[in-house]
Amino acid sequence: MVHLGLAATLLAAPAFTQVEAVCAEREALLTSLSREYSEAPKELGLANNGNVVELLTTRDGRTWTMLMTRPDGTSCVMAAGEAWEAVPAQMAGGQPM
């Protein structure tokens, strides 16, 4: 009976848990990421919705963070990880950039 109860609980649980995004003023996040991880802005782009998407990495790519900043200046951490590597231009599209 215990196994049936556990199975029902597992089947009813969502496949993943949604985590609330970490958001703050952009300058506060940049200061924190610099101090705690030695990350600095490396790349950025403008999204279709007017938000700025920004990649921060350490010099050696050991860690990285992806931020999205709204027009009001609020930034949210969209993703973070380890072992960031730049793709050589030949791999990106077959032609040197």
Secondary structure, DSSP 4 states (H G I P E B T S, - for coil): -HHHHHHHHHHHS-SSPPPPPPEEEHHHHHHHHHHHH--EEEEEEE-TTSPEEEEEE-TTSSEEEEEEE-TTSEEEEEEEEE---PPPHHHHHSS--
